[in-house]
Amino acid sequence: MDAELWVPVLTAGLFGLLIGSFLNVVIYRLPKMLEREWAAGCAELSGQPLPEQEPFNLLVPRSRCQACGHQIRWYENIPVLSYLALRGKCSACGTPISIRYPMIELATGVLFAWCIWRWGLNLSGGMWCLFAAMLVAMTLIDWDTTLLPDVLTLPLLWAGLIAANLHWIPVPLSDAVWGAVGGYMSLWLVYWAFKLATGKEGMGFGDFKLFAALGAWFGWQALVPIILMSSVIGAAVGIVMKLRSSLRDGGQIPFGPFLAMAGITAMVFGPQSILRAVGL
């Protein structure tokens, strides 16, 4: 790597660590914010008074230990380093802190550095950093809650179409549009076919929107490789979880995380590499 490229790549990696720390907040708080909105809507429709609650959003209140309520100080919230300095425990009560927090920070930092190394410190590199951050957040939110919020899937879809139109990503606008249409409609048809055959819902509408967003970013030609990769990853994880008796009630596994992981795989290696990996 050229010496001149080290600086933007390293800077992007450090910035990615900070964004990863923010994504930890998004992953934990966004579903709770949505639950509050839904509860408020139900109360309004039923004519019930809304209970008084302290402000809760992505900025307030400040982060605190979920076990003892200790407010996290700024020097206890430095990505990765604070986790190591605290030895993975709360400084007040000693409750273990999930290793997932620094792993998300590291993953985001690595993805940001890779995007800038691959596309450069420009609009293209910035858009792919945005793409990676959104998928990291959606992977964990869907895994935790089986929700893919519209506030994430729809902006990702529109960002892909806009980026294609402005030539910030190497996908013609027509391919991006048909990728979005094909991504949404294909899973929509699978959903209804499964529901009519079994009377059950096999996936959520958020999966349609996420697949549509991936189609917008990679074009319609990438839909088959992405759905193939996500299915393989999902099947492998499902088998491991079943062997370890760790499946959730009902044996259901959210499909969104595997779509997101396939999207990141396509970003790093290219959609066609997925087909070559399986001999197609």
Phi, psi and chi 1 to 4 in degrees:
 res  aa     phi    psi   chi1   chi2   chi3   chi4
   1 MET       -  134.2 -175.8 -174.8  -61.4      -
   2 ASP   -61.7  146.3  -65.0  -23.3      -      -
   3 ALA   -60.3  -33.7      -      -      -      -
   4 GLU   -67.5  -24.0  -66.0 -178.6   -2.7      -
   5 LEU   -85.0  -20.9 -168.8   56.5      -      -
   6 TRP   -61.5  -40.4  -90.4  110.0      -      -
   7 VAL   -63.4  -53.6  173.6      -      -      -
   8 PRO   -64.1  -34.7   19.4  -31.1      -      -
   9 VAL   -67.0  -45.7  168.5      -      -      -
  10 LEU   -64.9  -40.5 -178.4   59.4      -      -
  11 THR   -62.4  -42.5  -58.2      -      -      -
  12 ALA   -63.2  -39.5      -      -      -      -
  13 GLY   -63.0  -42.5      -      -      -      -
  14 LEU   -66.7  -40.6  -66.5  174.6      -      -
  15 PHE   -64.1  -37.2 -177.1   65.7      -      -
  16 GLY   -62.9  -34.8      -      -      -      -
  17 LEU   -61.7  -42.1  -68.7  175.9      -      -
  18 LEU   -65.8  -42.7  -64.1  174.0      -      -
  19 ILE   -64.3  -37.2  -64.3  -61.9      -      -
  20 GLY   -61.6  -38.2      -      -      -      -
  21 SER   -63.1  -40.1 -178.9      -      -      -
  22 PHE   -67.6  -36.3  176.4   68.7      -      -
  23 LEU   -62.7  -33.5  -68.1 -178.2      -      -
  24 ASN   -58.6  -38.5  -81.3  -39.9      -      -
  25 VAL   -67.4  -44.7  176.1      -      -      -
  26 VAL   -60.4  -45.8  173.6      -      -      -
  27 ILE   -61.4  -38.8  -68.8  164.2      -      -
  28 TYR   -80.6  -42.1  174.3   73.0      -      -
  29 ARG   -90.4  -34.0  -64.6 -165.8 -178.2 -169.4
  30 LEU   -58.0  -46.9 -177.8   57.0      -      -
  31 PRO   -59.6  -38.1  -24.2   35.0      -      -
  32 LYS   -68.0  -35.8  -64.2 -174.5 -179.9  -62.1
  33 MET   -63.4  -40.9  -69.4  163.7   55.3      -
  34 LEU   -66.1  -40.5  -66.6  174.7      -      -
  35 GLU   -60.3  -39.3  -70.5  175.1    1.8      -
  36 ARG   -64.1  -42.1  -76.1 -167.1  172.1 -158.8
  37 GLU   -63.1  -42.8  -69.5 -179.7   10.8      -
  38 TRP   -65.9  -41.7  -62.9  -26.7      -      -
  39 ALA   -63.3  -40.3      -      -      -      -
  40 ALA   -65.5  -39.7      -      -      -      -
  41 GLY   -64.5  -42.0      -      -      -      -
  42 CYS   -65.2  -41.0  -68.9      -      -      -
  43 ALA   -64.6  -39.3      -      -      -      -
  44 GLU   -65.3  -42.5 -177.1  178.4   -2.6      -
  45 LEU   -67.0  -33.8  -70.4  173.7      -      -
  46 SER   -88.2   -3.2   61.7      -      -      -
  47 GLY    76.5   15.4      -      -      -      -
  48 GLN   -87.1  148.1  -62.4  177.4   -6.2      -
  49 PRO   -69.1  145.6   24.8  -33.8      -      -
  50 LEU   -82.0  131.2  -63.2  177.5      -      -
  51 PRO   -68.1  145.3   25.4  -33.6      -      -
  52 GLU   -74.3  130.2  -68.9 -171.6    7.6      -
  53 GLN  -135.5  148.6  -64.5  177.1  -44.8      -
  54 GLU   -69.3  151.7   66.6  174.5    0.1      -
  55 PRO   -55.2  137.3  -24.3   34.0      -      -
  56 PHE  -144.4  109.6 -173.6   86.1      -      -
  57 ASN  -149.5 -162.3   52.8   47.8      -      -
  58 LEU   -74.0  -11.7  -62.5 -178.9      -      -
  59 LEU  -110.1  -35.8  -60.0  178.6      -      -
  60 VAL  -130.4  147.9  -65.6      -      -      -
  61 PRO   -75.4  173.2   31.8  -37.0      -      -
  62 ARG   -65.5  153.4  -71.0  177.8   57.0 -176.3
  63 SER   -61.3  142.9  -62.1      -      -      -
  64 ARG  -145.1  162.1   62.1 -171.8   65.0  176.5
  65 CYS   -66.9  129.8  174.2      -      -      -
  66 GLN   -72.9  -16.1  -62.7  177.7   34.5      -
  67 ALA   -88.7  -47.0      -      -      -      -
  68 CYS  -115.7   -8.1   69.5      -      -      -
  69 GLY    83.4    5.2      -      -      -      -
  70 HIS   -59.4  126.3  166.0   69.0      -      -
  71 GLN   -76.0  127.6 -166.7  170.9   80.9      -
  72 ILE   -71.9  123.0  -53.1  -60.1      -      -
  73 ARG   -77.2  161.2  -55.9  179.0 -178.4   92.7
  74 TRP   -60.3  -37.7   69.8  -93.5      -      -
  75 TYR   -78.5   -6.4   53.3   83.5      -      -
  76 GLU   -95.7    3.7  -64.3  174.8  -30.1      -
  77 ASN  -122.4   20.4 -153.7   25.2      -      -
  78 ILE   -78.2  126.2  -59.4  172.9      -      -
  79 PRO   -51.5  132.9  -26.8   35.1      -      -
  80 VAL    64.2  -52.4 -178.5      -      -      -
  81 LEU   -61.7  -42.0  -65.8 -180.0      -      -
  82 SER   -64.7  -38.1  -68.6      -      -      -
  83 TYR   -61.6  -42.6 -178.3   87.5      -      -
  84 LEU   -68.2  -41.8  -63.6  175.6      -      -
  85 ALA   -65.0  -36.4      -      -      -      -
  86 LEU   -83.8   -3.8  -66.8  169.5      -      -
  87 ARG    57.6   35.2  -61.7 -177.0  179.3 -179.7
  88 GLY    70.1   25.6      -      -      -      -
  89 LYS  -134.8  153.3  -62.6  179.6 -179.9  178.8
  90 CYS   -64.3  135.2  171.8      -      -      -
  91 SER   -69.7  -19.4   62.2      -      -      -
  92 ALA   -93.2  -47.6      -      -      -      -
  93 CYS  -115.6   -8.3   66.7      -      -      -
  94 GLY    79.0    8.0      -      -      -      -
  95 THR   -66.1  133.1  -62.5      -      -      -
  96 PRO   -60.1  140.0  -23.7   34.4      -      -
  97 ILE   -98.4  132.1  -57.4  170.5      -      -
  98 SER   -58.3  134.5  173.5      -      -      -
  99 ILE   -66.4  -12.2 -164.2  172.9      -      -
 100 ARG   -61.0  -32.7 -165.4  173.8   85.5  169.6
 101 TYR   -60.8  -55.0  -66.3  112.1      -      -
 102 PRO   -67.3  -27.9   23.5  -34.6      -      -
 103 MET   -66.3  -39.6  -66.8  -58.1  -66.3      -
 104 ILE   -65.1  -41.0  -70.1  172.6      -      -
 105 GLU   -62.6  -45.6  -66.1  164.6   -7.9      -
 106 LEU   -64.2  -43.9  -79.1  172.1      -      -
 107 ALA   -61.3  -43.0      -      -      -      -
 108 THR   -66.9  -40.3  -51.4      -      -      -
 109 GLY   -61.9  -43.9      -      -      -      -
 110 VAL   -64.6  -43.1  169.4      -      -      -
 111 LEU   -65.0  -40.6  -72.3  170.9      -      -
 112 PHE   -62.7  -46.4  -88.1   44.5      -      -
 113 ALA   -60.9  -40.5      -      -      -      -
 114 TRP   -66.0  -41.8 -171.5   91.4      -      -
 115 CYS   -60.5  -43.0  -71.2      -      -      -
 116 ILE   -71.5  -35.8  -60.7  -54.6      -      -
 117 TRP   -63.9  -39.4  173.4   79.2      -      -
 118 ARG   -77.1  -44.7  171.8   65.0  177.5   81.1
 119 TRP  -111.7  -10.8  -74.5  -76.0      -      -
 120 GLY    91.3  168.6      -      -      -      -
 121 LEU   -84.1   79.7 -170.7   60.8      -      -
 122 ASN  -151.3 -171.8   49.4   42.0      -      -
 123 LEU   -63.3  -38.1  -71.6  172.0      -      -
 124 SER   -62.0  -48.0  -67.1      -      -      -
 125 GLY   -61.5  -40.0      -      -      -      -
 126 GLY   -65.0  -39.9      -      -      -      -
 127 MET   -65.4  -39.2  -69.2  -59.0  -65.7      -
 128 TRP   -71.9  -29.7  -75.1  109.0      -      -
 129 CYS   -63.5  -43.2  -74.2      -      -      -
 130 LEU   -60.2  -44.8  171.6   66.7      -      -
 131 PHE   -56.9  -47.9  174.0   84.7      -      -
 132 ALA   -64.3  -43.1      -      -      -      -
 133 ALA   -63.4  -41.7      -      -      -      -
 134 MET   -63.3  -40.8  -62.3  -79.9  -85.0      -
 135 LEU   -69.8  -36.6  -71.8 -171.3      -      -
 136 VAL   -60.0  -46.7  169.3      -      -      -
 137 ALA   -62.4  -45.7      -      -      -      -
 138 MET   -67.0  -35.0  -78.1 -171.6  -88.7      -
 139 THR   -57.2  -49.3  -62.9      -      -      -
 140 LEU   -76.9  -36.1  -83.5  -59.9      -      -
 141 ILE   -64.0  -45.1  -71.0  175.0      -      -
 142 ASP   -67.7  -37.1 -164.0   26.3      -      -
 143 TRP   -64.9  -39.3 -176.1 -100.3      -      -
 144 ASP   -76.6  -38.3  -70.0  -17.7      -      -
 145 THR  -124.5   -7.4   66.2      -      -      -
 146 THR    59.5   30.6   67.5      -      -      -
 147 LEU  -116.9  138.3  -65.9  173.6      -      -
 148 LEU  -121.0   94.3  -80.3  173.1      -      -
 149 PRO   -64.2  140.4  -20.4   32.0      -      -
 150 ASP   -58.8  -29.5  -73.4   -9.1      -      -
 151 VAL   -65.9  -13.4   71.8      -      -      -
 152 LEU  -108.3  -46.6  -64.6  178.6      -      -
 153 THR   -67.0  -43.6   56.2      -      -      -
 154 LEU   -69.3  -44.5  -63.9 -177.4      -      -
 155 PRO   -59.8  -35.4  -27.4   36.5      -      -
 156 LEU   -65.4  -39.5 -175.8   65.7      -      -
 157 LEU   -62.2  -50.7  168.1   59.7      -      -
 158 TRP   -65.7  -36.4  -76.0  108.4      -      -
 159 ALA   -62.0  -39.2      -      -      -      -
 160 GLY   -64.5  -43.3      -      -      -      -
 161 LEU   -66.2  -41.8  -65.6  174.9      -      -
 162 ILE   -66.1  -43.4  -68.3  170.1      -      -
 163 ALA   -62.8  -37.6      -      -      -      -
 164 ALA   -66.2  -42.5      -      -      -      -
 165 ASN   -64.4  -34.6 -175.1   52.1      -      -
 166 LEU   -93.5    6.1  -63.9  176.4      -      -
 167 HIS    62.9   32.4  -53.5  -69.3      -      -
 168 TRP   -85.0  -17.4  -66.1  -15.4      -      -
 169 ILE  -127.5  151.1   58.2  176.4      -      -
 170 PRO   -80.7   52.3   31.5  -35.8      -      -
 171 VAL  -131.5  122.7  176.3      -      -      -
 172 PRO   -59.9  147.7  -21.2   32.1      -      -
 173 LEU   -59.1  -39.7  179.0   58.6      -      -
 174 SER   -62.8  -39.4   60.1      -      -      -
 175 ASP   -66.3  -37.0  -71.5   -6.3      -      -
 176 ALA   -66.6  -42.7      -      -      -      -
 177 VAL   -63.8  -47.6  170.4      -      -      -
 178 TRP   -70.3  -27.2  -74.7  113.6      -      -
 179 GLY   -65.5  -41.6      -      -      -      -
 180 ALA   -65.3  -44.7      -      -      -      -
 181 VAL   -63.4  -47.8  172.4      -      -      -
 182 GLY   -65.0  -39.4      -      -      -      -
 183 GLY   -62.8  -45.4      -      -      -      -
 184 TYR   -68.5  -49.9 -171.1   92.4      -      -
 185 MET   -67.4  -34.6  -68.6  -57.5  -61.4      -
 186 SER   -63.7  -47.6   58.5      -      -      -
 187 LEU   -74.0  -29.7  -68.4 -170.6      -      -
 188 TRP   -61.6  -42.9 -177.6   85.7      -      -
 189 LEU   -67.5  -40.4  -69.5  171.8      -      -
 190 VAL   -62.4  -41.1  170.0      -      -      -
 191 TYR   -58.7  -49.5  167.3   87.6      -      -
 192 TRP   -72.8  -34.7  -80.0  108.0      -      -
 193 ALA   -62.8  -43.6      -      -      -      -
 194 PHE   -66.8  -40.7 -176.5   82.4      -      -
 195 LYS   -67.8  -41.4 -172.8  170.9 -176.2  178.0
 196 LEU   -66.7  -32.8  -68.8  172.9      -      -
 197 ALA   -79.6  -34.0      -      -      -      -
 198 THR  -117.5  -17.2   66.0      -      -      -
 199 GLY    78.3    7.4      -      -      -      -
 200 LYS  -118.6  159.2  -58.3  177.5 -178.7  178.6
 201 GLU   -94.6  120.5  -64.5 -176.1   -2.8      -
 202 GLY   -85.9  -19.8      -      -      -      -
 203 MET  -159.1  170.5   64.4 -179.4   66.4      -
 204 GLY   -99.5  166.0      -      -      -      -
 205 PHE   -66.9  -23.5  -80.5   51.0      -      -
 206 GLY   -62.1  -31.7      -      -      -      -
 207 ASP   -64.0  -39.3  -63.1  -39.2      -      -
 208 PHE   -59.9  -45.2  -46.4  163.6      -      -
 209 LYS   -68.9  -38.0  -61.5  165.4 -170.9  173.5
 210 LEU   -66.0  -42.9  175.6   55.2      -      -
 211 PHE   -65.7  -36.0 -162.2   30.5      -      -
 212 ALA   -62.6  -41.1      -      -      -      -
 213 ALA   -63.5  -42.3      -      -      -      -
 214 LEU   -64.1  -37.0  -64.2  178.7      -      -
 215 GLY   -63.2  -36.1      -      -      -      -
 216 ALA   -67.5  -35.8      -      -      -      -
 217 TRP   -79.7  -30.1  -80.8   82.9      -      -
 218 PHE  -114.8  -12.0  -65.9  103.5      -      -
 219 GLY    91.2  161.3      -      -      -      -
 220 TRP   -63.4  -26.0   61.9  -91.8      -      -
 221 GLN   -65.4  -20.9  -60.0   91.3  -23.6      -
 222 ALA   -89.1   -6.1      -      -      -      -
 223 LEU   -63.0  -44.5  -66.1  177.2      -      -
 224 VAL   -64.6  -48.4  170.8      -      -      -
 225 PRO   -58.9  -39.9  -24.1   32.6      -      -
 226 ILE   -68.4  -45.2  -71.8  173.9      -      -
 227 ILE   -67.7  -32.7 -159.7   67.1      -      -
 228 LEU   -66.0  -47.4  177.3   62.6      -      -
 229 MET   -63.3  -43.7  173.7   61.5   73.4      -
 230 SER   -64.3  -36.5   58.2      -      -      -
 231 SER   -67.5  -40.7  -60.5      -      -      -
 232 VAL   -65.4  -45.9  169.7      -      -      -
 233 ILE   -62.9  -44.5  -63.4  173.7      -      -
 234 GLY   -62.0  -42.2      -      -      -      -
 235 ALA   -64.5  -41.6      -      -      -      -
 236 ALA   -64.4  -45.4      -      -      -      -
 237 VAL   -64.7  -40.7  170.8      -      -      -
 238 GLY   -61.9  -41.0      -      -      -      -
 239 ILE   -64.7  -44.2  -68.7  171.9      -      -
 240 VAL   -62.6  -44.2  171.1      -      -      -
 241 MET   -64.6  -36.5  -68.1 -179.0   69.0      -
 242 LYS   -68.2  -41.3 -174.1  170.1 -176.3  178.5
 243 LEU   -64.6  -31.1  -68.7  175.1      -      -
 244 ARG   -92.5    4.9  -62.6  178.0   59.5 -177.5
 245 SER    54.0   41.2  -60.0      -      -      -
 246 SER  -113.7   14.8   57.1      -      -      -
 247 LEU   -67.9  150.0  -72.7  173.6      -      -
 248 ARG   -75.6  172.0  -55.3  173.8 -173.2 -179.5
 249 ASP   -56.6  130.8  -66.7  -20.4      -      -
 250 GLY    87.7   -8.1      -      -      -      -
 251 GLY    70.4   19.6      -      -      -      -
 252 GLN   -91.2  142.4  -64.7 -178.7  -12.1      -
 253 ILE  -126.7  129.8  -58.3  176.0      -      -
 254 PRO   -64.1  140.9   22.1  -32.3      -      -
 255 PHE   -88.1  -23.2 -170.8   52.1      -      -
 256 GLY   -55.8  -44.0      -      -      -      -
 257 PRO   -58.6  -34.0  -28.2   36.8      -      -
 258 PHE   -77.4  -33.0  -50.5  120.0      -      -
 259 LEU   -61.7  -44.6  -83.0  175.1      -      -
 260 ALA   -64.2  -42.6      -      -      -      -
 261 MET   -65.1  -37.0  -76.0 -172.1  -81.3      -
 262 ALA   -65.7  -36.2      -      -      -      -
 263 GLY   -64.1  -41.6      -      -      -      -
 264 ILE   -66.8  -38.5  -68.8  175.6      -      -
 265 THR   -60.9  -43.5  -57.9      -      -      -
 266 ALA   -64.3  -36.6      -      -      -      -
 267 MET   -65.0  -42.4 -180.0 -171.7   75.6      -
 268 VAL   -77.4  -45.7  174.6      -      -      -
 269 PHE  -106.1  -15.8  -61.7  104.6      -      -
 270 GLY    95.1  140.8      -      -      -      -
 271 PRO   -59.5  -39.7  -22.1   32.6      -      -
 272 GLN   -69.4  -23.1  -63.0  -52.5  -45.9      -
 273 SER   -65.1  -28.0   65.4      -      -      -
 274 ILE   -64.2  -43.1  -61.8  173.8      -      -
 275 LEU   -66.1  -40.8  -67.0  179.6      -      -
 276 ARG   -64.2  -33.9  -68.8 -165.8  -65.1  -89.7
 277 ALA   -65.5  -28.6      -      -      -      -
 278 VAL  -103.0   10.5  -64.4      -      -      -
 279 GLY    79.3   22.9      -      -      -      -
 280 LEU  -106.1      -  -62.5  177.2      -      -
